[in-house]
Amino acid sequence: MEELQFYDNFEKALEQDMLKVCTSAGMLDGVMLASDDIDQKWNDYANSYMADAIEQINEYPEVAIAWSLYMGMAVAQWWDVDWLQNKDNEYLKFYGPHGFDDMDDYIVEQILGEKLGTEAADKISSTAYSCAQRAISMIRKENIEFGSVKAFYVLSRTVKVMYRIGAALQLKRLGYKFEKLGN
């Protein structure tokens, strides 16, 4: 029970920190935009993503963490365009020509429709990198034993937060916002 509380607290703190990073970068407005459809879709992709991320975490920790942000952006894009058509897209739909390795570029160009090297694509990349760096710093502060069960669960919670942040980023880019209804 104590461990679960630790993971829940870590996830909440990380999400708040990522929200601040993205707001400071001008990519969000201090609000976590979300959709239950998009959030629930993570459950379909989490195991496959974790299998890829674990292979990368030692040599490319930023990649292992940041690519889930791009996935969240892609799912938000699919949700906006035509959710009925896209809700059953498989995990491999995120892969670029080199599989997991160029997932970021593939999502930016082929799913989000941003040409690489443009200001918009560069802003997405720099925000993803900043978020990944910040997440890594938060994980390191916890002094978690490398390769432990706790490390696995912290990584799992981290990439889930990154996915949700990615979805929020894309929803904002698409013009969604929270508005107060009524008085």
ChimeraX attribute file (.defattr): number of C-alpha atoms within 10 A of each C-alpha:
attribute: neighborCount
match mode: 1-to-1
recipient: residues
	/A:1	5
	/A:2	7
	/A:3	10
	/A:4	10
	/A:5	10
	/A:6	12
	/A:7	17
	/A:8	14
	/A:9	12
	/A:10	18
	/A:11	19
	/A:12	13
	/A:13	13
	/A:14	21
	/A:15	21
	/A:16	16
	/A:17	16
	/A:18	25
	/A:19	22
	/A:20	18
	/A:21	19
	/A:22	22
	/A:23	15
	/A:24	13
	/A:25	15
	/A:26	12
	/A:27	19
	/A:28	22
	/A:29	16
	/A:30	15
	/A:31	15
	/A:32	20
	/A:33	19
	/A:34	21
	/A:35	14
	/A:36	7
	/A:37	13
	/A:38	23
	/A:39	17
	/A:40	10
	/A:41	15
	/A:42	20
	/A:43	11
	/A:44	13
	/A:45	16
	/A:46	17
	/A:47	13
	/A:48	13
	/A:49	22
	/A:50	20
	/A:51	11
	/A:52	15
	/A:53	24
	/A:54	17
	/A:55	12
	/A:56	17
	/A:57	15
	/A:58	11
	/A:59	9
	/A:60	12
	/A:61	16
	/A:62	21
	/A:63	20
	/A:64	24
	/A:65	31
	/A:66	26
	/A:67	28
	/A:68	31
	/A:69	28
	/A:70	31
	/A:71	29
	/A:72	27
	/A:73	29
	/A:74	25
	/A:75	30
	/A:76	28
	/A:77	22
	/A:78	19
	/A:79	19
	/A:80	14
	/A:81	11
	/A:82	10
	/A:83	16
	/A:84	9
	/A:85	10
	/A:86	14
	/A:87	14
	/A:88	10
	/A:89	15
	/A:90	11
	/A:91	15
	/A:92	13
	/A:93	14
	/A:94	22
	/A:95	17
	/A:96	17
	/A:97	10
	/A:98	9
	/A:99	13
	/A:100	19
	/A:101	16
	/A:102	15
	/A:103	21
	/A:104	23
	/A:105	22
	/A:106	23
	/A:107	22
	/A:108	22
	/A:109	14
	/A:110	13
	/A:111	18
	/A:112	19
	/A:113	12
	/A:114	18
	/A:115	14
	/A:116	14
	/A:117	10
	/A:118	9
	/A:119	11
	/A:120	13
	/A:121	18
	/A:122	15
	/A:123	15
	/A:124	22
	/A:125	19
	/A:126	12
	/A:127	23
	/A:128	27
	/A:129	18
	/A:130	18
	/A:131	25
	/A:132	25
	/A:133	16
	/A:134	17
	/A:135	24
	/A:136	16
	/A:137	11
	/A:138	16
	/A:139	17
	/A:140	12
	/A:141	9
	/A:142	11
	/A:143	9
	/A:144	14
	/A:145	11
	/A:146	11
	/A:147	9
	/A:148	10
	/A:149	11
	/A:150	15
	/A:151	16
	/A:152	16
	/A:153	13
	/A:154	20
	/A:155	21
	/A:156	20
	/A:157	19
	/A:158	25
	/A:159	25
	/A:160	24
	/A:161	24
	/A:162	27
	/A:163	28
	/A:164	28
	/A:165	29
	/A:166	29
	/A:167	29
	/A:168	28
	/A:169	28
	/A:170	26
	/A:171	24
	/A:172	20
	/A:173	15
	/A:174	12
	/A:175	7
	/A:176	14
	/A:177	16
	/A:178	10
	/A:179	6
	/A:180	6
	/A:181	5
	/A:182	4
	/A:183	3
